[in-house]
């Protein structure tokens, strides 16, 4: 197996597994309890909070642990909007967000909120001036993802954040895909809320966090006891919180050492090899792309053909086959990609465990099998 789908999920880093294990065994205390076993869990939980905060240059008390990026995004669109309902009911987001933003946004529409979905340019970029024109007197929230999960395109969040600040509008960004791949600093980005997903960061699935800037209006999505300073009820998953903290610490060090440059080199090697041998189109502006992501279409083939003929490689399709009909992704549609091109879209996403040997093997498999596939089409 050649795993090239790190944007979908990452393997758990060995150091993270090691950090988690004691909290699945002897250190099993409830962090809300006052006896030593509980206090030990509480200390570990707060240390993890500090590690997450350090990755994005936030204060530990601004980090709220959650079950993942989906819960964090739902908290923004349901809890935060509920807290702002007296101020206004208009929200601006984009047509290329992850479903964990799009679906709660649509749900809030059903409850009477008005949502504007901004379209990207054909290169996958949300233009700040286009977004600015959509602002109304009753706009209370702007939500734009930091980097797109399909194209890898990094959005001009800093500039959009300045616009939000100018109009005194809360600004949220889903940073699930950007964290650990590029520097993320909440003060530079001008964000009030930021989503973190553990399983994109070499931590386990089922853990994440929401950055909530001090002073941001907040109403919890989940009610119960007073965990997470009353912002997210439910006994914390200490083991996975510790794992997320360790993962953030590891990635901060990797970014400092510029290890991501090696991933970018491997990604570019893959792209050069594929475009040399095949008729392929790259989606999104490579100048603004995450260093690990390559989103391309093979002309004359469907993504399903590619997955069927080269099962050894784990990648994500940009189009899926439903009842004999090929359904293109909402991101490609929003970018205006023609269906005949979009149906052959494949996303390659590399990670810190990707090797040069794996890239060479993947290229060889494509070179060996695609010509035969084209004959059959």
ZAMI-106812 format. One record per residue (C-alpha): residue in three letters; x, y, z. Coordinates in Angstrom, 2 decimals, decimal comma. Layout:
# ZAMI-106812
{node 'Ala' {X Y Z}}
...
//
This chain:
# ZAMI-106812
{node 'Unk' {0,00 0,00 0,00}}
{node 'Unk' {1,19 3,50 -0,90}}
{node 'Unk' {-0,63 5,98 1,29}}
{node 'Unk' {-1,04 9,38 -0,39}}
{node 'Unk' {-4,21 10,62 1,31}}
{node 'Unk' {-2,94 12,57 4,33}}
{node 'Unk' {-5,58 15,28 3,82}}
{node 'Unk' {-8,21 12,62 4,55}}
{node 'Unk' {-6,49 11,42 7,71}}
{node 'Unk' {-2,99 10,95 9,06}}
{node 'Unk' {-1,50 7,93 10,79}}
{node 'Unk' {-0,92 8,45 14,49}}
{node 'Unk' {2,68 9,47 15,16}}
{node 'Unk' {4,61 6,94 17,31}}
{node 'Unk' {5,43 9,66 19,86}}
{node 'Unk' {1,73 10,45 20,14}}
{node 'Unk' {0,83 6,80 20,75}}
{node 'Unk' {3,48 6,62 23,47}}
{node 'Unk' {2,14 9,77 25,14}}
{node 'Unk' {-1,45 8,44 25,11}}
{node 'Unk' {-0,85 4,94 26,51}}
{node 'Unk' {-0,48 5,75 30,23}}
{node 'Unk' {-3,84 7,55 30,15}}
{node 'Unk' {-5,50 4,42 28,81}}
{node 'Unk' {-4,00 2,39 31,65}}
{node 'Unk' {-2,92 3,64 35,06}}
{node 'Unk' {-3,59 7,40 34,64}}
{node 'Unk' {-7,32 6,98 34,06}}
{node 'Unk' {-8,59 9,62 36,50}}
{node 'Unk' {-11,40 12,08 35,86}}
{node 'Unk' {-9,84 15,58 35,61}}
{node 'Unk' {-12,79 17,07 37,51}}
{node 'Unk' {-12,04 14,99 40,61}}
{node 'Unk' {-10,00 16,48 43,46}}
{node 'Unk' {-8,05 13,43 44,66}}
{node 'Unk' {-4,49 12,78 43,29}}
{node 'Unk' {-5,57 10,56 40,38}}
{node 'Unk' {-7,95 13,27 39,16}}
{node 'Unk' {-5,41 16,02 39,74}}
{node 'Unk' {-2,82 14,16 37,64}}
{node 'Unk' {-5,32 13,95 34,79}}
{node 'Unk' {-6,10 17,67 35,17}}
{node 'Unk' {-2,41 18,62 35,02}}
{node 'Unk' {-1,96 16,52 31,85}}
{node 'Unk' {-5,08 18,07 30,31}}
{node 'Unk' {-3,88 21,62 30,94}}
{node 'Unk' {-0,40 20,83 29,63}}
{node 'Unk' {-2,00 19,53 26,43}}
{node 'Unk' {-4,04 22,73 26,19}}
{node 'Unk' {-0,81 24,74 26,38}}
{node 'Unk' {0,76 22,66 23,59}}
{node 'Unk' {-2,23 23,19 21,30}}
{node 'Unk' {-2,23 26,93 22,07}}
{node 'Unk' {1,51 27,18 21,33}}
{node 'Unk' {1,03 25,83 17,81}}
{node 'Unk' {-1,27 28,71 16,86}}
{node 'Unk' {0,14 31,41 19,20}}
{node 'Unk' {-2,98 31,52 21,38}}
{node 'Unk' {-3,53 31,57 25,14}}
{node 'Unk' {-4,26 28,17 26,75}}
{node 'Unk' {-7,58 29,43 28,14}}
{node 'Unk' {-8,69 30,18 24,56}}
{node 'Unk' {-8,54 26,47 23,60}}
{node 'Unk' {-11,70 24,38 24,01}}
{node 'Unk' {-11,25 20,63 23,53}}
{node 'Unk' {-13,90 18,95 21,38}}
{node 'Unk' {-14,51 15,65 19,61}}
{node 'Unk' {-13,11 16,93 16,31}}
{node 'Unk' {-13,34 19,54 13,59}}
{node 'Unk' {-16,98 18,77 12,82}}
{node 'Unk' {-18,10 19,54 16,38}}
{node 'Unk' {-15,99 22,71 16,40}}
{node 'Unk' {-17,57 23,95 13,16}}
{node 'Unk' {-21,06 23,07 14,39}}
{node 'Unk' {-20,37 24,95 17,61}}
{node 'Unk' {-19,50 28,06 15,60}}
{node 'Unk' {-22,57 27,89 13,37}}
{node 'Unk' {-25,03 26,93 16,07}}
{node 'Unk' {-23,67 28,04 19,43}}
{node 'Unk' {-21,96 31,25 18,33}}
{node 'Unk' {-24,80 32,30 16,03}}
{node 'Unk' {-27,27 31,67 18,85}}
{node 'Unk' {-25,22 33,98 21,05}}
{node 'Unk' {-25,34 36,67 18,33}}
{node 'Unk' {-29,00 36,32 17,35}}
{node 'Unk' {-30,01 39,67 18,84}}
{node 'Unk' {-27,29 41,47 16,86}}
{node 'Unk' {-28,13 40,12 13,39}}
{node 'Unk' {-28,87 37,03 11,35}}
{node 'Unk' {-26,65 37,27 8,26}}
{node 'Unk' {-23,61 35,04 7,74}}
{node 'Unk' {-21,01 35,00 4,97}}
{node 'Unk' {-19,20 31,79 4,12}}
{node 'Unk' {-18,02 30,15 0,89}}
{node 'Unk' {-19,28 27,55 -1,56}}
{node 'Unk' {-16,07 25,52 -1,17}}
{node 'Unk' {-16,18 24,86 2,59}}
{node 'Unk' {-16,03 21,39 4,10}}
{node 'Unk' {-19,49 19,81 4,65}}
{node 'Unk' {-19,01 20,33 8,40}}
{node 'Unk' {-19,45 24,05 7,68}}
{node 'Unk' {-21,87 23,87 4,75}}
{node 'Unk' {-24,37 21,54 6,46}}
{node 'Unk' {-24,73 23,49 9,73}}
{node 'Unk' {-24,92 26,70 7,67}}
{node 'Unk' {-27,82 25,23 5,71}}
{node 'Unk' {-29,41 24,07 8,98}}
{node 'Unk' {-29,25 27,62 10,33}}
{node 'Unk' {-30,89 28,84 7,12}}
{node 'Unk' {-33,86 26,65 7,99}}
{node 'Unk' {-34,03 28,42 11,36}}
{node 'Unk' {-34,24 31,84 9,72}}
{node 'Unk' {-30,60 32,90 9,35}}
{node 'Unk' {-29,55 34,26 5,97}}
{node 'Unk' {-26,37 32,74 4,52}}
{node 'Unk' {-24,36 34,11 1,62}}
{node 'Unk' {-22,11 31,53 -0,09}}
{node 'Unk' {-19,23 33,25 -1,89}}
{node 'Unk' {-17,93 31,58 -5,06}}
{node 'Unk' {-14,18 31,23 -5,66}}
{node 'Unk' {-12,25 32,26 -8,75}}
{node 'Unk' {-11,54 29,47 -11,28}}
{node 'Unk' {-8,21 29,09 -9,44}}
{node 'Unk' {-10,04 28,30 -6,21}}
{node 'Unk' {-9,38 31,58 -4,40}}
{node 'Unk' {-11,89 33,57 -2,38}}
{node 'Unk' {-11,30 37,21 -3,28}}
{node 'Unk' {-11,49 39,56 -0,27}}
{node 'Unk' {-13,13 42,34 -2,29}}
{node 'Unk' {-15,90 39,98 -3,46}}
{node 'Unk' {-16,51 38,98 0,14}}
{node 'Unk' {-16,45 42,60 1,30}}
{node 'Unk' {-19,27 43,48 -1,12}}
{node 'Unk' {-21,46 40,82 0,52}}
{node 'Unk' {-21,27 42,45 3,97}}
{node 'Unk' {-24,54 43,86 5,30}}
{node 'Unk' {-25,53 45,81 8,40}}
{node 'Unk' {-26,86 42,59 9,95}}
{node 'Unk' {-23,78 40,45 9,13}}
{node 'Unk' {-22,58 38,86 12,38}}
{node 'Unk' {-20,21 36,11 11,23}}
{node 'Unk' {-17,75 35,43 8,40}}
{node 'Unk' {-16,37 31,90 7,99}}
{node 'Unk' {-13,71 31,08 5,40}}
{node 'Unk' {-11,54 27,96 5,54}}
{node 'Unk' {-7,80 28,55 5,80}}
{node 'Unk' {-6,88 25,95 3,19}}
{node 'Unk' {-9,21 23,90 1,04}}
{node 'Unk' {-9,21 20,17 1,74}}
{node 'Unk' {-9,46 19,25 -1,96}}
{node 'Unk' {-7,36 21,79 -3,86}}
{node 'Unk' {-5,01 22,69 -1,02}}
{node 'Unk' {-5,45 26,36 -1,93}}
{node 'Unk' {-4,58 28,70 0,96}}
{node 'Unk' {-7,07 31,52 1,28}}
{node 'Unk' {-6,14 35,17 2,04}}
{node 'Unk' {-7,32 34,85 5,63}}
{node 'Unk' {-5,20 37,68 6,99}}
{node 'Unk' {-6,72 40,14 4,53}}
{node 'Unk' {-10,27 38,86 5,11}}
{node 'Unk' {-9,63 39,08 8,85}}
{node 'Unk' {-8,77 42,76 8,52}}
{node 'Unk' {-12,05 43,35 6,68}}
{node 'Unk' {-13,99 41,54 9,40}}
{node 'Unk' {-12,24 43,62 12,05}}
{node 'Unk' {-13,00 46,84 10,17}}
{node 'Unk' {-16,72 46,02 10,18}}
{node 'Unk' {-16,72 44,55 13,72}}
{node 'Unk' {-17,81 41,10 12,49}}
{node 'Unk' {-16,74 37,83 14,12}}
{node 'Unk' {-14,37 35,86 11,90}}
{node 'Unk' {-13,95 32,08 11,90}}
{node 'Unk' {-11,58 29,92 9,91}}
{node 'Unk' {-11,51 26,14 9,61}}
{node 'Unk' {-7,78 25,40 9,83}}
{node 'Unk' {-8,09 21,61 9,85}}
{node 'Unk' {-6,01 21,27 6,68}}
{node 'Unk' {-3,44 24,03 7,17}}
{node 'Unk' {-2,19 23,23 10,67}}
{node 'Unk' {1,14 21,45 10,67}}
{node 'Unk' {1,75 22,24 6,98}}
{node 'Unk' {2,18 26,00 7,15}}
{node 'Unk' {2,62 28,51 10,00}}
{node 'Unk' {-0,68 29,43 11,64}}
{node 'Unk' {-0,75 32,42 14,01}}
{node 'Unk' {-4,17 33,57 15,20}}
{node 'Unk' {-2,97 37,12 15,86}}
{node 'Unk' {-1,59 37,51 12,32}}
{node 'Unk' {-4,68 35,93 10,76}}
{node 'Unk' {-7,02 38,27 12,67}}
{node 'Unk' {-9,40 35,42 13,57}}
{node 'Unk' {-11,78 35,16 16,52}}
{node 'Unk' {-12,44 31,44 16,09}}
{node 'Unk' {-10,33 28,65 14,57}}
{node 'Unk' {-11,09 24,96 14,07}}
{node 'Unk' {-8,56 22,20 14,82}}
{node 'Unk' {-8,97 18,51 13,85}}
{node 'Unk' {-6,69 15,98 15,54}}
{node 'Unk' {-6,76 13,28 12,89}}
{node 'Unk' {-5,25 15,69 10,34}}
{node 'Unk' {-2,36 16,29 12,75}}
{node 'Unk' {-1,04 12,75 13,45}}
{node 'Unk' {-3,30 12,50 16,53}}
{node 'Unk' {-6,26 10,08 16,86}}
{node 'Unk' {-9,67 10,50 15,31}}
{node 'Unk' {-12,31 11,77 17,72}}
{node 'Unk' {-10,37 14,70 19,14}}
{node 'Unk' {-10,11 18,34 18,12}}
{node 'Unk' {-10,38 21,84 19,47}}
{node 'Unk' {-11,85 25,25 18,87}}
{node 'Unk' {-9,85 28,40 19,44}}
{node 'Unk' {-12,13 31,06 20,93}}
{node 'Unk' {-10,54 34,48 21,27}}
{node 'Unk' {-11,01 36,01 24,72}}
{node 'Unk' {-14,16 38,14 24,77}}
{node 'Unk' {-15,88 36,35 21,89}}
{node 'Unk' {-19,65 35,86 22,49}}
{node 'Unk' {-20,20 32,17 23,10}}
{node 'Unk' {-23,07 29,78 23,68}}
{node 'Unk' {-22,14 26,08 24,04}}
{node 'Unk' {-23,39 23,48 21,59}}
{node 'Unk' {-23,36 20,74 24,25}}
{node 'Unk' {-24,88 21,44 27,66}}
{node 'Unk' {-24,26 19,58 30,88}}
{node 'Unk' {-21,68 19,97 33,63}}
{node 'Unk' {-19,13 22,78 33,62}}
{node 'Unk' {-16,20 21,19 31,81}}
{node 'Unk' {-13,99 23,33 29,55}}
{node 'Unk' {-14,94 26,43 31,58}}
{node 'Unk' {-18,59 25,88 30,75}}
{node 'Unk' {-17,97 25,93 26,99}}
{node 'Unk' {-18,25 22,21 26,23}}
{node 'Unk' {-19,96 19,82 28,64}}
{node 'Unk' {-18,83 16,21 29,04}}
{node 'Unk' {-15,87 14,60 30,77}}
{node 'Unk' {-12,80 15,35 28,70}}
{node 'Unk' {-11,14 12,57 26,73}}
{node 'Unk' {-7,86 13,07 28,57}}
{node 'Unk' {-5,91 10,43 26,65}}
{node 'Unk' {-6,75 11,90 23,25}}
{node 'Unk' {-6,36 15,50 24,48}}
{node 'Unk' {-2,85 14,55 25,59}}
{node 'Unk' {-2,29 12,98 22,16}}
{node 'Unk' {-3,43 16,14 20,38}}
{node 'Unk' {-1,14 18,23 22,56}}
{node 'Unk' {1,84 16,02 21,76}}
{node 'Unk' {1,02 16,10 18,04}}
{node 'Unk' {0,89 19,90 18,08}}
{node 'Unk' {4,24 20,02 19,87}}
{node 'Unk' {5,80 17,68 17,30}}
{node 'Unk' {4,45 19,66 14,35}}
{node 'Unk' {5,64 22,95 15,79}}
{node 'Unk' {9,15 21,50 15,86}}
{node 'Unk' {8,86 20,10 12,32}}
{node 'Unk' {7,73 23,48 10,98}}
{node 'Unk' {10,61 25,16 12,81}}
{node 'Unk' {13,03 22,72 11,16}}
{node 'Unk' {11,37 23,29 7,76}}
{node 'Unk' {10,75 19,55 7,29}}
{node 'Unk' {7,72 20,46 5,19}}
{node 'Unk' {10,08 21,49 2,37}}
{node 'Unk' {10,95 17,82 1,82}}
{node 'Unk' {7,25 17,01 1,42}}
{node 'Unk' {6,92 19,82 -1,13}}
{node 'Unk' {9,87 18,39 -3,09}}
{node 'Unk' {8,24 14,95 -3,20}}
{node 'Unk' {4,90 16,48 -4,25}}
{node 'Unk' {6,62 18,38 -7,07}}
{node 'Unk' {8,46 15,24 -8,17}}
{node 'Unk' {5,12 13,44 -8,43}}
{node 'Unk' {3,63 16,30 -10,45}}
{node 'Unk' {6,60 16,51 -12,84}}
{node 'Unk' {6,48 12,76 -13,45}}
{node 'Unk' {2,74 12,67 -14,09}}
{node 'Unk' {2,60 15,67 -16,43}}
{node 'Unk' {5,58 14,32 -18,40}}
{node 'Unk' {3,75 11,08 -19,21}}
{node 'Unk' {0,06 12,01 -19,24}}
{node 'Unk' {-2,45 14,61 -20,35}}
{node 'Unk' {-3,27 16,09 -16,95}}
{node 'Unk' {-4,69 19,35 -15,62}}
{node 'Unk' {-3,83 20,81 -12,23}}
{node 'Unk' {-6,64 22,41 -10,23}}
{node 'Unk' {-6,04 25,60 -8,27}}
{node 'Unk' {-3,21 28,09 -8,34}}
{node 'Unk' {0,00 26,24 -7,32}}
{node 'Unk' {1,45 29,50 -6,01}}
{node 'Unk' {-1,07 29,45 -3,14}}
{node 'Unk' {-1,19 25,70 -2,56}}
{node 'Unk' {-0,36 23,74 0,58}}
{node 'Unk' {3,08 22,13 0,17}}
{node 'Unk' {1,69 18,60 0,44}}
{node 'Unk' {-1,31 18,71 -1,93}}
{node 'Unk' {-1,64 17,94 -5,64}}
{node 'Unk' {-5,13 17,98 -7,20}}
{node 'Unk' {-5,21 16,98 -10,85}}
{node 'Unk' {-7,48 15,56 -13,53}}
{node 'Unk' {-6,54 12,84 -16,00}}
{node 'Unk' {-8,18 13,56 -19,34}}
{node 'Unk' {-10,18 10,69 -20,78}}
{node 'Unk' {-10,49 8,79 -17,50}}
{node 'Unk' {-12,73 8,85 -14,46}}
{node 'Unk' {-11,39 8,89 -10,93}}
{node 'Unk' {-13,18 5,59 -10,36}}
{node 'Unk' {-11,23 4,01 -13,25}}
{node 'Unk' {-7,98 5,10 -11,64}}
{node 'Unk' {-8,92 3,78 -8,22}}
{node 'Unk' {-10,04 0,44 -9,66}}
{node 'Unk' {-6,96 -0,10 -11,82}}
{node 'Unk' {-4,39 1,04 -9,26}}
{node 'Unk' {-5,76 -0,18 -5,91}}
{node 'Unk' {-2,30 -0,17 -4,32}}
{node 'Unk' {-2,38 3,64 -4,10}}
{node 'Unk' {-4,59 5,38 -1,52}}
{node 'Unk' {-5,84 8,70 -2,96}}
{node 'Unk' {-9,15 10,59 -2,94}}
{node 'Unk' {-11,32 11,10 -6,04}}
{node 'Unk' {-12,76 14,50 -6,94}}
{node 'Unk' {-15,81 12,78 -8,40}}
{node 'Unk' {-17,79 9,76 -7,30}}
{node 'Unk' {-20,03 7,37 -9,18}}
{node 'Unk' {-23,62 7,19 -7,92}}
{node 'Unk' {-26,17 4,97 -9,73}}
{node 'Unk' {-24,14 4,94 -12,96}}
{node 'Unk' {-23,88 8,74 -12,79}}
{node 'Unk' {-20,63 10,58 -12,07}}
{node 'Unk' {-21,11 13,27 -9,43}}
{node 'Unk' {-18,43 15,95 -9,34}}
{node 'Unk' {-17,32 17,50 -6,04}}
{node 'Unk' {-18,95 20,75 -4,92}}
{node 'Unk' {-15,51 22,41 -4,88}}
{node 'Unk' {-14,80 21,69 -8,55}}
{node 'Unk' {-18,34 22,76 -9,46}}
{node 'Unk' {-17,92 26,06 -7,62}}
{node 'Unk' {-14,64 26,63 -9,48}}
{node 'Unk' {-16,44 26,14 -12,79}}
{node 'Unk' {-14,53 23,00 -13,82}}
{node 'Unk' {-16,28 21,26 -16,76}}
{node 'Unk' {-17,76 17,84 -15,86}}
{node 'Unk' {-15,68 16,07 -18,50}}
{node 'Unk' {-12,53 17,32 -16,74}}
{node 'Unk' {-13,79 17,08 -13,16}}
{node 'Unk' {-14,75 13,42 -13,48}}
{node 'Unk' {-11,07 12,49 -13,74}}
{node 'Unk' {-9,96 14,48 -10,67}}
{node 'Unk' {-7,67 12,85 -8,12}}
{node 'Unk' {-6,23 14,41 -4,97}}
{node 'Unk' {-2,77 13,32 -3,86}}
{node 'Unk' {-1,80 14,50 -0,38}}
{node 'Unk' {1,56 13,66 1,15}}
{node 'Unk' {2,70 13,65 4,77}}
{node 'Unk' {5,71 13,47 7,04}}
{node 'Unk' {5,93 9,69 6,62}}
{node 'Unk' {5,88 9,78 2,78}}
{node 'Unk' {9,14 8,53 1,24}}
{node 'Unk' {10,84 9,15 -2,09}}
{node 'Unk' {10,62 5,42 -2,78}}
{node 'Unk' {6,83 5,55 -2,42}}
{node 'Unk' {6,59 8,43 -4,91}}
{node 'Unk' {8,74 6,54 -7,41}}
{node 'Unk' {6,63 3,39 -6,97}}
{node 'Unk' {3,43 5,38 -7,44}}
{node 'Unk' {4,74 6,98 -10,64}}
{node 'Unk' {5,78 3,59 -12,00}}
{node 'Unk' {2,34 2,14 -11,31}}
{node 'Unk' {0,66 5,01 -13,19}}
{node 'Unk' {3,08 4,75 -16,10}}
{node 'Unk' {2,56 0,98 -16,27}}
{node 'Unk' {-1,24 0,85 -16,04}}
{node 'Unk' {-2,77 4,04 -17,42}}
{node 'Unk' {-1,92 3,37 -21,08}}
{node 'Unk' {-3,78 0,05 -20,84}}
{node 'Unk' {-6,71 1,80 -19,17}}
{node 'Unk' {-6,92 4,39 -21,96}}
{node 'Unk' {-7,13 1,60 -24,54}}
{node 'Unk' {-10,10 0,11 -22,72}}
{node 'Unk' {-11,98 3,41 -22,47}}
//
